[in-house]
Amino acid sequence: SSSKTFDQSYGYNIPIPSFTTFSSGNIDFCTIDTTTLLNSENYKDITIIQGTPKSETFIASGDLYESFTILNDSIAENIIEVYVNGELWEKIDSIREAEEVTSKVYVVDNLNDFSGIDISFGNDYFGKKLSLGDTVQIKYVETLGLDGNIGSSNIITTVKSTLYDTEGDEVDVYCNNLDSIIGGDDIEDIESIRAN
């Protein structure tokens, strides 16, 4: 497709979906929300976290309280989206909190050894049960923890994702971090937990 460079006189808006990826060259960062760069804007401040977007797809067997396991000990907390047959479902804390039989909800639980997560669904009494053959796509972010912190500005300068305007044409956009990006941490080790 054709490529366009964005400037203030550009005629179309540019959607920036969640999981859009940026890079410092060796460390990835991504958006956690969907936003749009309007044709009236020169730039857009967006919220990012350190991490590389990942996606896994499963086919449902239609079981009650069906669950799927992702083995990855570096999943960023609470940055998970679950799609069933292409439709985004809602995360809740407990499947028993599902307000209706038809509620399209899921629950995320850490595995006991923190080696990954379980994504669980309802039973047609507490939340909607998956049907045989449903396609379940789970999007998440794999983080470097403490090693992903960026202590200075002007480090994140590459847009890794391909972006398109509202006409469907590929556009060239540019990025730069104006602040440090810190706060990432590793999983607390057993000795630290015992001491605390």
Salt bridges, closest charged atoms under 4 A:
ASP28 OD1 - LYS160 NZ 3.13
GLU41 OE2 - LYS44 NZ 3.48
GLU87 OE1 - LYS104 NZ 3.01
GLU142 OE1 - LYS54 NZ 3.92
ASP165 OD2 - LYS4 NZ 3.20
ASP169 OD2 - LYS4 NZ 2.92
GLU191 OE2 - ARG194 NH1 2.51
